[in-house]
Amino acid sequence: MTLDQAIAYALAGDEPPATADAASRLAVRSFGGLTRREIEVLRLVALAQSNREIAATLVLSEKTVERHLSHIFAKLQVSSRSGATRVAVQAGIA
């Protein structure tokens, strides 16, 4: 069982997720309520990428990256990139 599957299993209660994909989705959703895409953006923020670099890496517009960051900050209750990075590092996702 992978770490993500173990986390998903612990969060799900009695029944293990039916597939590894279901386990991954549950584990990803369990971190601060962030979506998979928001976690991708957060990882790139933690790598000190600019909004423009994140947009190019993920094939998004800079406005979309800004919107994702706004959602990330709200969900993690932080007000800066450094605050979001600190939370990501502490949680082990960056």
All heavy atoms as an XYZ file, in Angstrom:
699
protein
N       0.857     -1.168      0.000
C       0.000      0.000      0.000
C       0.906      1.235      0.000
O       1.826      1.326      0.796
C      -0.898     -0.025      1.245
C      -1.896      1.089      1.300
S      -2.986      1.083      2.770
C      -3.961     -0.350      2.525
N       0.625      2.174     -0.900
C       1.412      3.400     -0.958
C       1.015      4.319      0.185
O      -0.015      4.109      0.841
C       1.184      4.143     -2.280
O      -0.163      4.626     -2.298
C       1.465      3.259     -3.491
N       1.813      5.369      0.401
C       1.487      6.343      1.443
C       0.139      6.995      1.167
O      -0.684      7.131      2.072
C       2.585      7.403      1.545
C       2.341      8.511      2.564
C       2.179      7.944      3.966
C       3.479      9.511      2.527
N      -0.095      7.386     -0.091
C      -1.377      8.010     -0.440
C      -2.542      7.057     -0.173
O      -3.592      7.463      0.322
C      -1.399      8.451     -1.897
C      -0.580      9.688     -2.155
O      -0.228     10.391     -1.183
O      -0.312      9.964     -3.330
N      -2.351      5.781     -0.497
C      -3.409      4.805     -0.248
C      -3.645      4.632      1.251
O      -4.783      4.512      1.688
C      -3.054      3.461     -0.879
C      -3.118      3.471     -2.383
C      -2.569      2.197     -2.989
O      -1.586      1.650     -2.500
N      -3.204      1.736     -4.059
N      -2.564      4.622      2.026
C      -2.698      4.482      3.480
C      -3.442      5.669      4.073
O      -4.309      5.502      4.943
C      -1.322      4.339      4.124
N      -3.120      6.866      3.602
C      -3.816      8.066      4.087
C      -5.287      7.996      3.722
O      -6.160      8.251      4.548
C      -3.163      9.343      3.524
C      -1.766      9.522      4.120
C      -4.034     10.569      3.801
C      -0.942     10.587      3.437
N      -5.558      7.648      2.467
C      -6.948      7.544      2.020
C      -7.703      6.486      2.821
O      -8.849      6.697      3.210
C      -6.996      7.223      0.529
N      -7.051      5.363      3.090
C      -7.667      4.297      3.874
C      -8.008      4.790      5.273
O      -9.099      4.567      5.785
C      -6.723      3.094      3.939
C      -7.244      1.953      4.764
C      -8.240      1.113      4.296
C      -6.734      1.710      6.029
C      -8.712      0.070      5.055
C      -7.205      0.658      6.805
C      -8.196     -0.152      6.310
O      -8.667     -1.186      7.064
N      -7.058      5.494      5.892
C      -7.288      6.014      7.240
C      -8.434      7.019      7.263
O      -9.238      7.040      8.197
C      -6.016      6.655      7.781
N      -8.520      7.836      6.231
C      -9.577      8.844      6.181
C     -10.931      8.247      5.836
O     -11.965      8.772      6.242
C      -9.221      9.932      5.161
C      -8.023     10.793      5.533
C      -7.652     11.702      4.372
C      -8.300     11.606      6.787
N     -10.926      7.148      5.083
C     -12.177      6.556      4.623
C     -12.881      5.743      5.703
O     -14.070      5.493      5.619
C     -11.912      5.673      3.404
N     -12.157      5.315      6.708
C     -12.793      4.516      7.756
C     -12.574      3.042      7.540
O     -11.454      2.590      7.402
N     -13.648      2.266      7.452
C     -13.560      0.803      7.426
C     -13.114      0.217      6.095
O     -12.422     -0.774      6.068
C     -14.930      0.190      7.770
C     -15.344      0.543      9.185
O     -14.454      0.800     10.013
O     -16.559      0.562      9.443
N     -13.563      0.776      5.001
C     -13.321      0.173      3.695
C     -12.175      0.857      2.965
O     -12.143      2.066      2.850
C     -14.582      0.270      2.826
C     -15.740     -0.529      3.359
C     -15.443     -2.020      3.371
O     -14.823     -2.527      2.412
O     -15.828     -2.684      4.348
N     -11.206      0.081      2.433
C     -10.133      0.675      1.634
C     -10.684      1.148      0.296
O     -11.686      0.608     -0.185
C      -9.143     -0.469      1.440
C      -9.945     -1.696      1.616
C     -11.063     -1.348      2.574
N     -10.065      2.164     -0.311
C     -10.518      2.615     -1.634
C     -10.409      1.472     -2.642
O      -9.514      0.638     -2.553
C      -9.543      3.744     -1.979
C      -8.928      4.145     -0.682
C      -8.963      2.944      0.198
N     -11.314      1.455     -3.591
C     -11.372      0.366     -4.558
C     -10.165      0.357     -5.493
O      -9.717     -0.701     -5.913
C     -12.664      0.474     -5.375
N      -9.635      1.510     -5.831
C      -8.503      1.567     -6.756
C      -7.452      2.536     -6.242
O      -7.717      3.380     -5.389
C      -8.965      2.058     -8.138
O      -9.410      3.412     -8.017
C     -10.074      1.195     -8.717
N      -6.256      2.419     -6.795
C      -5.173      3.342     -6.441
C      -5.551      4.757     -6.853
O      -5.242      5.724     -6.151
C      -3.877      2.922     -7.105
N      -6.243      4.876     -7.989
C      -6.663      6.196     -8.454
C      -7.628      6.835     -7.457
O      -7.516      8.011     -7.137
C      -7.314      6.099     -9.833
C      -7.599      7.465    -10.431
O      -6.700      8.332    -10.374
O      -8.720      7.659    -10.942
N      -8.562      6.061     -6.937
C      -9.504      6.579     -5.936
C      -8.757      6.978     -4.674
O      -9.053      8.009     -4.065
C     -10.559      5.532     -5.616
N      -7.761      6.201     -4.299
C      -6.959      6.523     -3.115
C      -6.213      7.831     -3.322
O      -6.157      8.681     -2.430
C      -5.977      5.396     -2.824
N      -5.642      8.007     -4.498
C      -4.904      9.234     -4.797
C      -5.818     10.446     -4.761
O      -5.462     11.477     -4.217
C      -4.242      9.139     -6.168
O      -3.259      8.150     -6.160
N      -7.001     10.313     -5.370
C      -7.937     11.442     -5.379
C      -8.342     11.811     -3.960
O      -8.398     12.989     -3.611
C      -9.161     11.108     -6.219
C      -8.937     11.208     -7.699
C     -10.259     11.225     -8.473
N     -11.183     10.191     -8.055
C     -11.231      8.964     -8.565
N     -10.391      8.607     -9.500
N     -12.117      8.089     -8.122
N      -8.622     10.825     -3.132
C      -9.026     11.090     -1.758
C      -7.887     11.726     -0.972
O      -8.084     12.687     -0.233
C      -9.496      9.807     -1.075
C     -10.038      9.954      0.347
C     -11.188     10.955      0.391
C     -10.492      8.604      0.867
N      -6.673     11.226     -1.145
C      -5.520     11.776     -0.431
C      -5.271     13.213     -0.851
O      -4.991     14.072     -0.022
C      -4.289     10.921     -0.680
N      -5.364     13.489     -2.154
C      -5.140     14.842     -2.647
C      -6.204     15.782     -2.091
O      -5.893     16.879     -1.630
C      -5.130     14.864     -4.196
C      -5.248     16.268     -4.723
C      -3.849     14.217     -4.707
N      -7.437     15.378     -2.109
C      -8.514     16.226     -1.612
C      -8.421     16.456     -0.111
O      -8.963     17.411      0.399
C      -9.874     15.600     -1.930
C     -10.213     15.621     -3.376
C     -10.898     16.883     -3.704
N     -11.264     16.887     -5.103
C     -11.783     17.919     -5.685
N     -12.005     19.017     -5.012
N     -12.086     17.889     -6.947
N      -7.722     15.567      0.596
C      -7.687     15.678      2.046
C      -6.742     16.759      2.545
O      -6.820     17.158      3.684
C      -7.306     14.326      2.668
O      -5.964     14.008      2.363
N      -5.832     17.260      1.711
C      -4.906     18.287      2.142
C      -5.553     19.661      2.008
O      -5.578     20.260      0.953
C      -3.594     18.244      1.359
C      -2.659     19.334      1.774
C      -2.049     19.286      3.010
C      -2.426     20.419      0.969
C      -1.217     20.299      3.430
C      -1.597     21.433      1.376
C      -0.981     21.373      2.602
N      -6.097     20.158      3.088
C      -6.656     21.501      3.123
C      -7.790     21.750      2.153
O      -8.122     22.888      1.874
N      -8.365     20.707      1.603
C      -9.444     20.876      0.642
C      -8.971     21.342     -0.726
O      -9.775     21.738     -1.561
N      -7.663     21.296     -0.967
C      -7.124     21.730     -2.254
C      -7.432     20.711     -3.338
O      -7.406     19.509     -3.098
C      -5.608     21.924     -2.174
C      -5.073     22.963     -1.207
C      -3.548     22.985     -1.254
C      -5.629     24.334     -1.503
N      -7.691     21.218     -4.536
C      -7.868     20.335     -5.684
C      -6.502     19.849     -6.154
O      -5.461     20.382     -5.750
C      -8.551     21.064     -6.854
O      -7.683     22.106     -7.313
C      -9.906     21.645     -6.442
N      -6.504     18.861     -7.010
C      -5.252     18.348     -7.560
C      -4.485     19.469     -8.271
O      -3.273     19.582     -8.129
C      -5.537     17.209     -8.532
C      -4.287     16.563     -9.065
C      -4.573     15.445    -10.025
N      -5.949     14.991     -9.954
C      -6.399     13.865    -10.429
N      -5.568     13.052    -11.016
N      -7.656     13.520    -10.343
N      -5.170     20.289     -9.033
C      -4.509     21.379     -9.764
C      -3.934     22.409     -8.791
O      -2.827     22.918     -8.998
C      -5.490     22.032    -10.733
C      -4.850     23.089    -11.598
C      -3.718     22.504    -12.429
N      -4.096     22.523    -13.808
C      -3.374     22.036    -14.784
N      -2.217     21.480    -14.550
N      -3.804     22.079    -16.003
N      -4.676     22.719     -7.734
C      -4.171     23.665     -6.735
C      -2.906     23.122     -6.067
O      -1.969     23.882     -5.804
C      -5.247     23.978     -5.703
C      -6.369     24.827     -6.256
C      -7.598     24.911     -5.361
O      -7.718     24.114     -4.406
O      -8.447     25.780     -5.638
N      -2.854     21.823     -5.831
C      -1.652     21.226     -5.255
C      -0.493     21.314     -6.242
O       0.639     21.598     -5.853
C      -1.912     19.783     -4.795
C      -2.808     19.814     -3.555
C      -0.606     19.044     -4.504
C      -3.243     18.476     -3.042
N      -0.768     21.115     -7.529
C       0.280     21.277     -8.540
C       0.829     22.701     -8.521
O       2.051     22.902     -8.559
C      -0.256     20.960     -9.938
C      -0.560     19.507    -10.178
C      -1.216     19.263    -11.520
O      -2.043     20.092    -11.964
O      -0.903     18.233    -12.121
N      -0.068     23.675     -8.461
C       0.351     25.077     -8.403
C       1.155     25.327     -7.133
O       2.220     25.958     -7.168
C      -0.868     26.029     -8.491
C      -0.471     27.467     -8.195
C      -1.528     25.929     -9.865
N       0.682     24.816     -6.013
C       1.370     25.009     -4.739
C       2.775     24.418     -4.774
O       3.732     25.023     -4.271
C       0.556     24.402     -3.602
C       1.139     24.514     -2.196
C       1.416     25.966     -1.826
C       0.193     23.881     -1.190
N       2.934     23.245     -5.359
C       4.268     22.635     -5.466
C       5.211     23.530     -6.272
O       6.377     23.681     -5.929
C       4.175     21.257     -6.110
C       3.651     20.209     -5.169
C       3.698     18.820     -5.785
N       3.253     17.834     -4.808
C       2.405     16.868     -5.066
N       1.909     16.721     -6.274
N       2.060     16.019     -4.126
N       4.707     24.119     -7.341
C       5.540     24.992     -8.163
C       5.851     26.298     -7.440
O       6.953     26.839     -7.576
C       4.875     25.236     -9.513
C       4.731     23.974    -10.381
C       3.940     24.267    -11.636
C       6.092     23.383    -10.715
N       4.918     26.804     -6.660
C       5.173     27.985     -5.828
C       6.296     27.667     -4.849
O       7.214     28.464     -4.648
C       3.899     28.427     -5.066
C       4.221     29.420     -3.961
C       2.894     29.034     -6.039
N       6.243     26.485     -4.258
C       7.268     26.075     -3.297
C       8.636     25.933     -3.957
O       9.660     26.040     -3.284
C       6.864     24.767     -2.624
N       8.650     25.716     -5.268
C       9.911     25.651     -6.016
C      10.346     27.032     -6.503
O      11.251     27.142     -7.325
C       9.765     24.695     -7.209
C       9.591     23.223     -6.840
C       9.252     22.399     -8.082
C      10.850     22.697     -6.177
N       9.690     28.068     -5.993
C      10.017     29.471     -6.282
C       9.759     29.870     -7.732
O      10.394     30.781     -8.253
C      11.452     29.792     -5.877
N       8.805     29.219     -8.374
C       8.446     29.622     -9.728
C       7.512     30.827     -9.683
O       6.662     30.934     -8.796
C       7.784     28.477    -10.488
C       8.747     27.390    -10.891
C       8.160     26.461    -11.944
O       7.055     26.678    -12.457
N       8.892     25.412    -12.267
N       7.669     31.713    -10.638
C       6.793     32.881    -10.756
C       5.460     32.441    -11.358
O       5.330     31.327    -11.885
C       7.436     33.923    -11.675
O       7.479     33.433    -13.011
N       4.477     33.332    -11.295
C       3.179     33.020    -11.905
C       3.340     32.719    -13.387
O       2.700     31.813    -13.918
C       2.198     34.176    -11.704
C       1.712     34.281    -10.284
O       2.149     33.545     -9.398
N       0.806     35.209    -10.032
N       4.202     33.478    -14.058
C       4.429     33.266    -15.489
C       5.035     31.874    -15.733
O       4.624     31.166    -16.650
C       5.351     34.345    -16.048
C       5.657     34.151    -17.531
C       6.394     35.307    -18.101
N       5.403     36.377    -18.235
C       5.703     37.665    -18.376
N       6.951     38.049    -18.404
N       4.757     38.567    -18.494
N       5.988     31.477    -14.907
C       6.613     30.159    -15.059
C       5.616     29.037    -14.771
O       5.593     28.028    -15.484
C       7.824     30.037    -14.131
C       8.979     30.941    -14.529
C      10.056     31.025    -13.469
O       9.726     30.998    -12.255
O      11.237     31.117    -13.848
N       4.799     29.230    -13.745
C       3.776     28.228    -13.420
C       2.794     28.100    -14.571
O       2.436     26.994    -14.980
C       3.047     28.592    -12.108
C       4.010     28.507    -10.922
C       1.837     27.673    -11.883
C       3.468     29.111     -9.633
N       2.381     29.228    -15.117
C       1.443     29.214    -16.242
C       2.034     28.456    -17.427
O       1.347     27.637    -18.054
C       1.086     30.647    -16.640
N       3.294     28.681    -17.717
C       3.935     27.997    -18.838
C       4.069     26.500    -18.562
O       3.808     25.675    -19.445
C       5.309     28.604    -19.111
N       4.444     26.145    -17.347
C       4.621     24.738    -16.982
C       3.311     23.966    -17.073
O       3.274     22.841    -17.585
C       5.189     24.614    -15.551
O       6.456     25.274    -15.500
C       5.347     23.172    -15.135
N       2.231     24.568    -16.573
C       0.939     23.882    -16.523
C       0.026     24.207    -17.701
O      -1.114     23.751    -17.748
C       0.225     24.220    -15.210
C       0.955     23.807    -13.937
C       0.166     24.239    -12.701
C       1.214     22.314    -13.912
N       0.524     25.011    -18.634
C      -0.239     25.436    -19.809
C      -1.552     26.095    -19.374
O      -2.648     25.658    -19.716
C      -0.482     24.266    -20.801
C      -1.020     24.797    -22.122
C       0.782     23.458    -21.029
N      -1.393     27.145    -18.576
C      -2.512     27.943    -18.085
C      -2.229     29.409    -18.377
O      -1.096     29.777    -18.664
C      -2.661     27.782    -16.560
C      -2.882     26.389    -16.001
C      -2.758     26.413    -14.479
C      -4.247     25.889    -16.414
N      -3.249     30.233    -18.234
C      -3.006     31.672    -18.309
C      -2.524     32.150    -16.942
O      -2.756     31.493    -15.920
C      -4.290     32.415    -18.698
O      -5.195     32.418    -17.607
N      -1.853     33.288    -16.923
C      -1.402     33.846    -15.651
C      -2.590     34.191    -14.755
O      -2.507     34.062    -13.531
C      -0.527     35.076    -15.877
C       0.861     34.709    -16.386
C       1.773     35.901    -16.500
O       2.018     36.569    -15.469
O       2.223     36.166    -17.633
N      -3.690     34.613    -15.358
C      -4.906     34.914    -14.575
C      -5.426     33.660    -13.873
O      -5.878     33.723    -12.734
C      -6.007     35.501    -15.470
C      -5.768     36.919    -15.875
C      -5.985     37.812    -14.690
C      -5.920     39.257    -15.127
N      -5.901     40.158    -13.998
N      -5.373     32.531    -14.545
C      -5.824     31.284    -13.935
C      -4.919     30.911    -12.770
O      -5.389     30.474    -11.716
C      -5.872     30.155    -14.977
O      -6.780     30.536    -16.014
C      -6.318     28.838    -14.365
N      -3.614     31.103    -12.938
C      -2.674     30.834    -11.845
C      -2.993     31.741    -10.665
O      -3.030     31.297     -9.517
C      -1.215     31.016    -12.306
C      -0.250     30.931    -11.126
C      -0.852     29.983    -13.374
N      -3.254     33.020    -10.934
C      -3.615     33.966     -9.864
C      -4.873     33.508     -9.134
O      -4.944     33.580     -7.904
C      -3.824     35.365    -10.436
C      -2.550     36.022    -10.920
C      -2.809     37.313    -11.677
O      -3.952     37.842    -11.634
O      -1.870     37.803    -12.329
N      -5.846     33.019     -9.882
C      -7.098     32.546     -9.276
C      -6.833     31.314     -8.406
O      -7.336     31.213     -7.291
C      -8.130     32.246    -10.365
C      -9.518     31.993     -9.827
C     -10.611     31.975    -10.890
N     -10.261     31.342    -12.146
C     -10.002     31.998    -13.286
N     -10.058     33.311    -13.332
N      -9.697     31.344    -14.393
N      -6.014     30.394     -8.912
C      -5.647     29.217     -8.108
C      -4.938     29.651     -6.821
O      -5.236     29.132     -5.740
C      -4.737     28.272     -8.894
C      -5.439     27.427     -9.902
N      -6.573     26.695     -9.628
C      -5.159     27.182    -11.211
C      -6.957     26.042    -10.703
N      -6.113     26.327    -11.682
N      -4.020     30.589     -6.922
C      -3.302     31.058     -5.738
C      -4.255     31.695     -4.731
O      -4.118     31.490     -3.526
C      -2.196     32.040     -6.123
C      -0.964     31.403     -6.756
C      -0.019     32.474     -7.283
C      -0.268     30.495     -5.773
N      -5.212     32.444     -5.217
C      -6.204     33.056     -4.327
C      -6.965     31.977     -3.558
O      -7.165     32.086     -2.342
C      -7.171     33.910     -5.151
O      -8.207     34.395     -4.350
N      -7.369     30.922     -4.261
C      -8.083     29.815     -3.616
C      -7.179     29.080     -2.620
O      -7.619     28.727     -1.520
C      -8.608     28.829     -4.657
C      -9.666     29.405     -5.538
N      -9.956     28.901     -6.780
C     -10.491     30.457     -5.383
C     -10.916     29.607     -7.333
N     -11.263     30.560     -6.503
N      -5.928     28.872     -3.007
C      -4.971     28.196     -2.129
C      -4.780     28.986     -0.843
O      -4.840     28.436      0.250
C      -3.621     27.992     -2.857
C      -3.773     26.962     -3.976
C      -2.520     27.584     -1.876
C      -2.609     26.934     -4.960
N      -4.553     30.294     -0.981
C      -4.339     31.139      0.197
C      -5.549     31.081      1.126
O      -5.406     30.966      2.344
C      -4.075     32.586     -0.202
C      -2.757     32.830     -0.904
C      -2.480     34.072     -1.418
C      -1.799     31.839     -1.059
C      -1.275     34.339     -2.051
C      -0.595     32.082     -1.697
C      -0.329     33.340     -2.201
N      -6.741     31.149      0.548
C      -7.958     31.119      1.369
C      -8.116     29.775      2.080
O      -8.411     29.723      3.277
C      -9.178     31.414      0.507
N      -7.909     28.689      1.341
C      -8.095     27.360      1.928
C      -7.057     27.049      3.003
O      -7.361     26.377      3.984
C      -8.047     26.293      0.840
C      -9.271     26.313     -0.067
C      -9.142     25.297     -1.184
C     -10.350     25.334     -2.105
N     -10.232     24.342     -3.191
N      -5.827     27.537      2.808
C      -4.765     27.282      3.787
C      -4.688     28.359      4.862
O      -3.884     28.269      5.779
C      -3.405     27.159      3.079
C      -3.270     26.013      2.076
C      -1.863     26.003      1.484
C      -3.600     24.679      2.721
N      -5.505     29.380      4.711
C      -5.559     30.506      5.651
C      -4.185     31.172      5.798
O      -3.691     31.377      6.894
C      -6.101     30.058      7.002
C      -7.503     29.530      6.913
C      -8.041     29.038      8.239
O      -7.339     28.979      9.238
N      -9.320     28.695      8.249
N      -3.588     31.483      4.654
C      -2.326     32.212      4.599
C      -2.527     33.423      3.699
O      -3.512     33.506      2.971
C      -1.164     31.338      4.076
C      -0.909     30.158      5.011
C      -1.424     30.839      2.665
N      -1.581     34.353      3.756
C      -1.740     35.561      2.948
C      -0.579     35.798      1.990
O      -0.518     36.854      1.359
C      -1.902     36.771      3.866
O      -0.763     36.894      4.704
N       0.322     34.829      1.877
C       1.473     35.033      1.002
C       1.972     33.714      0.436
O       1.643     32.630      0.927
C       2.614     35.698      1.778
O       3.097     34.804      2.775
N       2.815     33.838     -0.596
C       3.437     32.665     -1.205
C       4.326     31.955     -0.190
O       4.370     30.728     -0.142
C       4.261     33.084     -2.419
C       3.412     33.647     -3.556
C       4.286     34.264     -4.630
N       4.853     33.296     -5.524
C       4.293     32.903     -6.663
N       3.153     33.427     -7.050
N       4.882     32.010     -7.419
N       5.039     32.736      0.625
C       5.929     32.115      1.612
C       5.121     31.362      2.667
O       5.523     30.285      3.116
C       6.855     33.136      2.258
O       6.121     34.115      2.947
N       3.974     31.903      3.060
C       3.105     31.205      4.016
C       2.573     29.904      3.428
O       2.543     28.875      4.108
N       2.169     29.946      2.170
C       1.671     28.737      1.504
C       2.789     27.717      1.362
O       2.575     26.519      1.577
C       1.093     29.090      0.138
N       3.994     28.185      1.036
C       5.140     27.286      0.908
C       5.457     26.621      2.242
O       5.716     25.418      2.308
C       6.378     28.047      0.391
O       6.082     28.559     -0.915
C       7.598     27.157      0.327
N       5.417     27.395      3.307
C       5.685     26.851      4.643
C       4.704     25.733      4.978
O       5.100     24.661      5.443
C       5.624     27.966      5.681
C       5.985     27.528      7.086
C       6.072     28.682      8.071
N       4.974     29.640      7.993
C       5.050     30.868      7.441
N       6.168     31.297      6.919
N       3.995     31.655      7.413
N       3.422     25.945      4.700
C       2.398     24.922      4.970
C       2.652     23.697      4.108
O       2.564     22.557      4.588
C       0.985     25.490      4.727
C      -0.067     24.390      4.791
C       0.663     26.588      5.723
N       2.997     23.910      2.830
C       3.253     22.790      1.920
C       4.448     21.960      2.387
O       4.410     20.733      2.367
C       3.478     23.306      0.504
N       5.498     22.628      2.822
C       6.692     21.912      3.284
C       6.380     21.147      4.554
O       6.759     19.982      4.701
C       7.864     22.891      3.489
C       9.027     22.227      4.232
C       8.333     23.449      2.147
N       5.666     21.760      5.480
C       5.302     21.080      6.717
C       4.433     19.870      6.470
O       4.523     18.863      7.173
C       4.592     22.044      7.676
C       5.510     23.091      8.250
C       4.767     24.156      9.059
O       3.539     24.288      8.963
N       5.509     24.927      9.827
N       3.589     19.953      5.443
C       2.695     18.835      5.122
C       3.382     17.789      4.250
O       2.827     16.718      4.010
C       1.452     19.361      4.407
N       4.572     18.106      3.775
C       5.317     17.155      2.950
C       4.853     17.033      1.522
O       5.121     16.031      0.870
N       4.166     18.045      1.009
C       3.750     17.972     -0.385
C       4.645     18.778     -1.298
O       4.447     18.788     -2.497
C       2.279     18.392     -0.584
C       2.087     19.867     -0.303
C       1.351     17.542      0.216
C       0.837     20.407     -0.905
N       5.595     19.469     -0.734
C       6.522     20.260     -1.558
C       7.939     19.825     -1.315
O       8.280     19.234     -0.346
C       6.378     21.735     -1.229
